[in-house]
């Protein structure tokens, strides 16, 4: 679920894709190829699902988690663009140049076109490929956008954080597309209603004789915190406004997940399907590598995890927000001036409380050597500044490709 590692996900999906492309049976019929449904929750936390935290109302996700496999000792990338880069290409972002944070509005950054994305690979195997939701992998040129990277259809937005109702970015600029056309929404519907309705339309119109790849990176539960009152009111016992709204957003997402899986089931598409549900952020540490030097990284090898540099803003264990009143914890960012490398056995110590750097020096050296070897294969990060040519004011108030 939320802890599923980027590379574990991609290895599974890519292996499924390659089997579909080349076929264990060579000329296998399309009906034998599994459908692939890949649902990405945005910024969902480990404790924000019902099987980890019973106070969270996620009955649909709970049901599928109970029937499936929960991978709860793995990691995704620490931000949206790096994770989505890995989902779409199977490469760590330090191999594509997207290892430094997210693509900001107006930055001419992107996944280079020499990297083949998963939907394009699946199309060669006869799949129908559709995407609904947040792209965040580059939009300064049309060739970097979804329908040019292998998707038959696309409904969503190109940037990273939009208002759920106005569909504008924080600094202005409308951002909602149906394929390459601007999708108008004069009624200012909540993003989740739009995305769910469009997904149900894709499912209802799908030719079931063709295998389906459906990529659903919805906006929930990214900021801004916005949800219809009916969902927020289900958490009326929570006094903290932001927490109450956020929990309502999680439940709204769970309801969408339930409606989508029900629609898939009613069309007989779940009988032969790889269904993946994951989040895109684990901000406590960076998965290898974040910088082009061993600055802030969290590589894994078997039961061991190495951490170099600061583990991030939330660098210790804090009590959960209380149901009533404000949370008690204060969070210190980079509380120590210099963080030395740390080593943990996460099988024996899943909470990473016992640093083994001094007691297991050979393992520590082996991990550091591996890190340096991985670093040597990396490429420089794309650090291109915001380009004023991309300002929506130059494009009729709409975020539009064509300026790089």
C-alpha positions as CSV (number, residue, x, y, z in Angstrom):
1,X,0.0,0.0,0.0
2,X,1.3,3.4,1.0
3,X,4.7,1.9,1.9
4,X,5.2,0.1,-1.4
5,X,8.6,0.9,-2.8
6,X,8.9,2.7,-6.1
7,X,11.2,0.1,-7.6
8,X,9.2,-2.9,-6.2
9,X,6.1,-1.5,-7.9
10,X,8.0,-0.8,-11.1
11,X,9.7,-4.2,-11.2
12,X,6.3,-5.9,-10.8
13,X,4.5,-3.7,-13.4
14,X,7.5,-3.8,-15.8
15,X,7.8,-7.6,-15.5
16,X,4.0,-7.8,-16.2
17,X,4.4,-5.5,-19.1
18,X,7.4,-7.4,-20.6
19,X,5.5,-10.7,-20.2
20,X,2.6,-9.0,-22.1
21,X,4.9,-7.6,-24.8
22,X,7.0,-10.7,-25.4
23,X,4.5,-13.2,-24.0
24,X,5.4,-16.4,-22.1
25,X,3.3,-18.1,-24.8
26,X,4.4,-15.9,-27.7
27,X,1.0,-15.4,-29.3
28,X,-1.1,-15.3,-26.2
29,X,-4.6,-13.9,-26.8
30,X,-5.3,-10.3,-25.6
31,X,-7.8,-11.6,-23.1
32,X,-5.0,-13.5,-21.3
33,X,-2.9,-10.4,-20.7
34,X,-3.6,-8.9,-17.3
35,X,-5.2,-5.5,-17.0
36,X,-3.1,-3.1,-14.9
37,X,-4.7,-0.5,-12.7
38,X,-2.2,1.8,-11.0
39,X,-3.8,4.2,-8.4
40,X,-1.5,6.8,-6.8
41,X,-2.7,8.8,-3.8
42,X,-0.9,12.1,-3.4
43,X,0.9,12.7,-0.1
44,X,-1.0,10.0,1.8
45,X,0.7,9.0,5.0
46,X,1.4,5.6,6.5
47,X,-1.0,6.2,9.3
48,X,-3.8,7.6,7.1
49,X,-5.4,4.2,6.2
50,X,-7.8,2.2,8.2
51,X,-5.7,-1.0,8.7
52,X,-3.0,1.1,10.4
53,X,-5.3,3.6,12.0
54,X,-8.9,2.5,12.8
55,X,-10.0,6.1,13.2
56,X,-9.5,6.6,9.4
57,X,-12.6,5.8,7.4
58,X,-11.3,3.8,4.4
59,X,-13.6,0.8,4.1
60,X,-12.9,0.2,0.4
61,X,-9.1,0.3,0.7
62,X,-9.4,-1.8,3.8
63,X,-11.2,-4.5,1.9
64,X,-8.7,-4.7,-0.9
65,X,-5.8,-4.6,1.5
66,X,-7.2,-7.5,3.4
67,X,-7.6,-9.5,0.2
68,X,-4.3,-8.5,-1.3
69,X,-0.7,-8.1,-0.2
70,X,0.4,-5.2,2.0
71,X,4.1,-4.2,1.5
72,X,4.9,-2.2,4.6
73,X,8.6,-2.1,4.8
74,X,9.5,-0.3,1.7
75,X,9.7,3.3,0.4
76,X,8.7,5.6,-2.4
77,X,10.6,8.7,-3.5
78,X,10.3,11.7,-1.3
79,X,8.4,14.1,-3.7
80,X,5.9,14.0,-6.5
81,X,8.0,14.4,-9.6
82,X,10.8,11.9,-8.6
83,X,8.2,9.2,-7.7
84,X,6.2,9.7,-10.8
85,X,9.4,9.6,-12.8
86,X,10.1,6.2,-11.3
87,X,6.6,4.9,-11.8
88,X,6.7,5.8,-15.5
89,X,10.2,4.8,-16.5
90,X,11.5,2.3,-13.9
91,X,14.5,4.4,-13.4
92,X,15.6,6.2,-10.2
93,X,15.4,9.9,-10.7
94,X,19.2,10.4,-10.4
95,X,19.4,8.6,-13.8
96,X,17.0,11.1,-15.5
97,X,18.0,14.3,-13.8
98,X,14.9,14.7,-11.7
99,X,16.5,14.0,-8.3
100,X,16.2,17.5,-7.0
101,X,12.7,18.2,-5.8
102,X,9.5,18.7,-7.8
103,X,9.1,20.4,-11.2
104,X,7.8,23.9,-10.2
105,X,5.4,25.8,-12.4
106,X,7.3,27.4,-15.2
107,X,10.4,25.3,-14.9
108,X,11.5,23.7,-18.2
109,X,12.2,20.4,-16.6
110,X,11.0,17.0,-17.8
111,X,11.6,13.3,-18.2
112,X,14.0,13.1,-21.2
113,X,12.4,11.5,-24.3
114,X,15.2,8.9,-24.5
115,X,13.4,7.2,-21.6
116,X,10.5,5.0,-22.8
117,X,7.6,5.3,-20.5
118,X,5.5,2.4,-19.4
119,X,2.3,3.2,-21.4
120,X,4.3,3.3,-24.6
121,X,5.8,-0.1,-23.8
122,X,2.4,-1.5,-23.1
123,X,0.9,-0.1,-26.3
124,X,3.3,-2.4,-28.2
125,X,1.6,-5.3,-26.4
126,X,-1.8,-4.2,-27.6
127,X,-2.9,-2.4,-24.4
128,X,-5.3,0.5,-24.3
129,X,-3.6,3.1,-22.1
130,X,-5.4,5.8,-20.3
131,X,-4.4,8.4,-17.6
132,X,-6.6,10.5,-15.3
133,X,-5.1,12.9,-12.8
134,X,-1.9,14.7,-12.1
135,X,1.1,14.5,-14.5
136,X,3.9,16.6,-12.9
137,X,6.6,15.2,-15.3
138,X,7.1,18.2,-17.6
139,X,4.9,20.3,-19.9
140,X,7.1,23.0,-21.4
141,X,6.9,21.2,-24.8
142,X,4.1,19.0,-26.1
143,X,6.5,16.1,-26.5
144,X,6.8,15.8,-22.7
145,X,3.1,15.6,-22.1
146,X,1.0,12.4,-21.5
147,X,-0.5,11.8,-25.0
148,X,2.9,12.1,-26.5
149,X,4.5,9.6,-24.0
150,X,2.2,6.7,-24.7
151,X,-1.3,7.4,-23.4
152,X,-4.3,7.0,-25.7
153,X,-6.1,9.5,-23.6
154,X,-5.5,11.9,-20.8
155,X,-7.7,13.9,-18.5
156,X,-6.0,15.9,-15.8
157,X,-3.6,18.7,-15.1
158,X,0.1,19.2,-15.9
159,X,1.5,20.9,-12.8
160,X,1.8,19.8,-9.2
161,X,-0.7,21.6,-6.9
162,X,-4.0,23.1,-8.1
163,X,-7.0,24.5,-6.3
164,X,-9.5,21.6,-6.3
165,X,-12.4,23.9,-7.4
166,X,-10.9,26.6,-9.6
167,X,-8.3,24.3,-11.2
168,X,-5.7,27.1,-11.0
169,X,-2.2,27.0,-9.7
170,X,-1.3,29.0,-6.6
171,X,0.1,31.9,-8.5
172,X,-2.6,31.8,-11.2
173,X,-3.1,30.0,-14.4
174,X,-5.8,27.5,-15.4
175,X,-4.6,23.9,-15.7
176,X,-7.1,21.2,-16.8
177,X,-6.8,19.2,-20.0
178,X,-8.8,16.6,-21.9
179,X,-6.2,15.1,-24.1
180,X,-4.4,18.2,-25.5
181,X,-7.5,20.5,-25.3
182,X,-8.3,22.8,-22.4
183,X,-11.1,21.2,-20.4
184,X,-13.5,23.9,-19.2
185,X,-15.4,23.5,-15.9
186,X,-17.7,26.5,-15.5
187,X,-19.3,24.8,-12.5
188,X,-16.0,24.5,-10.6
189,X,-16.6,20.9,-9.5
190,X,-14.2,19.4,-7.0
191,X,-11.3,17.7,-8.8
192,X,-12.2,14.3,-7.3
193,X,-15.7,14.3,-8.8
194,X,-14.3,15.2,-12.2
195,X,-11.5,12.6,-12.1
196,X,-13.8,9.8,-10.9
197,X,-16.5,10.6,-13.4
198,X,-14.0,10.6,-16.3
199,X,-12.5,7.3,-15.0
200,X,-15.9,5.7,-14.9
201,X,-16.5,6.9,-18.5
202,X,-13.2,5.4,-19.7
203,X,-14.1,2.1,-18.0
204,X,-17.6,2.0,-19.5
205,X,-16.3,2.7,-23.0
206,X,-13.4,0.2,-22.8
207,X,-13.4,-2.7,-25.3
208,X,-13.0,-5.6,-22.9
209,X,-11.3,-7.7,-25.6
210,X,-8.3,-5.4,-25.2
211,X,-6.1,-5.4,-22.1
212,X,-6.4,-2.2,-20.1
213,X,-3.7,0.0,-18.5
214,X,-5.3,2.7,-16.3
215,X,-3.0,5.1,-14.5
216,X,-4.9,7.1,-11.8
217,X,-2.7,9.6,-10.0
218,X,-5.5,11.6,-8.4
219,X,-4.9,15.0,-6.6
220,X,-6.1,13.8,-3.2
221,X,-4.7,14.2,-0.6
222,X,-2.4,17.0,-1.7
223,X,-2.7,20.5,-0.4
224,X,-4.7,22.8,-0.5
225,X,-6.9,21.2,2.1
226,X,-10.3,21.2,0.4
227,X,-13.2,18.8,0.6
228,X,-17.0,18.9,0.4
229,X,-18.5,19.4,3.9
230,X,-20.2,16.0,3.8
231,X,-16.8,14.2,4.1
232,X,-15.4,16.6,6.6
233,X,-18.5,16.1,8.8
234,X,-17.7,12.4,9.2
235,X,-14.8,13.5,11.4
236,X,-16.8,16.0,13.5
237,X,-15.2,14.6,16.7
238,X,-11.8,16.0,15.5
239,X,-11.5,19.6,16.7
240,X,-8.4,20.6,14.7
241,X,-9.8,22.1,11.4
242,X,-6.9,21.0,9.1
243,X,-6.8,17.5,10.4
244,X,-10.6,17.2,10.1
245,X,-10.5,18.4,6.5
246,X,-7.5,16.2,5.6
247,X,-9.3,13.1,7.0
248,X,-12.3,14.0,5.0
249,X,-10.1,14.1,1.8
250,X,-8.8,10.6,2.6
251,X,-12.3,9.3,2.9
252,X,-13.4,11.0,-0.3
253,X,-10.5,9.3,-2.1
254,X,-11.5,6.0,-0.6
255,X,-15.0,6.4,-1.9
256,X,-13.6,7.1,-5.4
257,X,-11.5,4.0,-5.2
258,X,-14.6,2.0,-4.3
259,X,-16.6,3.4,-7.1
260,X,-13.8,2.8,-9.6
261,X,-13.2,-0.8,-8.5
262,X,-16.9,-1.5,-8.5
263,X,-17.1,-0.3,-12.1
264,X,-14.2,-2.4,-13.1
265,X,-15.8,-5.4,-11.4
266,X,-19.1,-4.9,-13.1
267,X,-17.4,-5.1,-16.5
268,X,-15.5,-8.2,-15.6
269,X,-12.2,-6.4,-15.6
270,X,-11.0,-7.3,-12.1
271,X,-10.8,-11.1,-12.7
272,X,-7.5,-10.8,-14.5
273,X,-6.0,-7.6,-13.1
274,X,-2.9,-6.3,-11.3
275,X,-4.3,-3.6,-9.0
276,X,-1.7,-1.4,-7.3
277,X,-2.5,1.3,-4.8
278,X,0.4,3.4,-3.5
279,X,1.3,6.9,-2.3
280,X,4.0,9.1,-3.9
281,X,5.8,10.7,-0.8
282,X,7.9,9.4,2.3
283,X,9.5,12.7,3.3
284,X,11.4,11.4,6.4
285,X,14.4,10.3,4.2
286,X,15.5,10.3,0.6
287,X,15.8,7.1,-1.4
288,X,19.1,6.8,-3.1
289,X,20.4,9.2,-4.3
290,X,19.0,12.7,-3.7
291,X,22.1,14.7,-4.6
292,X,25.0,14.0,-6.9
293,X,27.1,13.6,-3.8
294,X,26.2,11.3,-0.9
295,X,24.3,14.2,0.9
296,X,20.8,13.1,1.8
297,X,20.1,9.5,0.9
298,X,18.4,6.4,2.3
299,X,19.5,3.3,0.3
300,X,18.4,-0.2,1.3
301,X,20.2,-3.5,1.1
302,X,18.5,-6.6,2.3
303,X,17.6,-5.9,6.0
304,X,19.8,-2.8,6.2
305,X,19.1,0.9,5.6
306,X,21.8,3.5,5.4
307,X,21.0,7.2,6.0
308,X,23.3,10.0,5.1
309,X,22.8,13.6,6.0
310,X,19.7,15.0,7.7
311,X,16.8,12.6,7.7
312,X,14.5,15.5,7.1
313,X,12.1,17.8,8.9
314,X,10.4,15.0,10.9
315,X,13.6,13.4,12.1
316,X,12.3,11.8,15.3
317,X,9.2,10.0,16.6
318,X,6.3,12.2,17.6
319,X,2.8,11.5,19.1
320,X,-0.1,11.4,16.6
321,X,-2.4,14.5,16.4
322,X,-5.0,14.2,19.0
323,X,-8.7,13.9,18.1
324,X,-9.5,16.9,20.3
325,X,-7.4,20.0,20.4
326,X,-4.1,20.8,18.8
327,X,-1.3,18.3,18.5
328,X,1.3,18.5,21.3
329,X,4.5,17.7,19.3
330,X,6.9,20.4,18.1
331,X,8.9,19.4,15.0
332,X,12.4,20.6,14.7
333,X,14.0,20.7,11.2
334,X,17.6,19.6,11.1
335,X,17.8,19.7,14.9
336,X,21.5,18.6,14.8
337,X,24.0,20.8,12.9
338,X,25.7,17.8,11.4
339,X,24.2,14.4,10.8
340,X,26.6,11.6,10.6
341,X,25.7,8.5,8.5
342,X,23.4,6.1,10.3
343,X,22.8,2.4,9.8
344,X,19.7,0.4,10.8
345,X,18.5,-3.2,10.6
346,X,14.9,-2.5,9.7
347,X,13.8,-6.1,10.1
348,X,14.8,-6.1,13.8
349,X,14.3,-2.4,14.3
350,X,11.6,-1.2,12.0
351,X,11.3,2.1,13.8
352,X,14.9,2.9,13.2
353,X,15.8,3.7,16.8
354,X,19.1,1.8,17.2
355,X,22.0,3.1,15.0
356,X,24.4,0.3,14.1
357,X,27.0,2.5,12.4
358,X,29.6,2.0,15.1
359,X,28.8,-1.6,16.0
360,X,28.7,-3.0,12.4
361,X,31.5,-1.1,10.7
362,X,31.9,-3.7,7.9
363,X,28.3,-3.5,6.9
364,X,28.5,0.3,7.1
365,X,31.5,0.3,4.8
366,X,29.8,-2.0,2.3
367,X,26.7,0.2,2.2
368,X,28.8,3.4,1.8
369,X,30.8,1.7,-1.0
370,X,27.6,0.8,-2.8
371,X,26.3,4.3,-2.4
372,X,29.4,5.8,-4.1
373,X,29.1,3.2,-6.9
374,X,25.5,4.2,-7.5
375,X,26.4,7.9,-7.4
376,X,29.0,7.3,-10.1
377,X,26.2,6.2,-12.5
378,X,24.1,9.3,-12.0
379,X,23.5,12.3,-14.2
380,X,23.6,16.0,-13.2
381,X,20.2,17.2,-11.9
382,X,18.1,19.4,-14.0
383,X,18.3,22.8,-12.2
384,X,16.8,25.0,-14.9
385,X,15.2,28.1,-13.4
386,X,11.7,29.3,-14.1
387,X,11.2,30.5,-17.7
388,X,9.0,33.6,-18.0
389,X,8.0,32.4,-21.5
390,X,5.8,29.8,-19.8
391,X,3.8,32.3,-17.8
392,X,0.1,31.6,-18.4
393,X,-0.4,35.4,-19.1
394,X,1.4,34.7,-22.4
395,X,-1.1,31.9,-23.2
396,X,-4.5,33.3,-22.5
397,X,-4.4,32.5,-18.8
398,X,-3.8,28.8,-19.3
399,X,-0.8,26.6,-18.6
400,X,0.1,25.6,-22.2
401,X,3.1,23.7,-23.7
402,X,5.2,25.2,-26.4
403,X,7.8,27.4,-24.8
404,X,10.9,25.2,-24.6
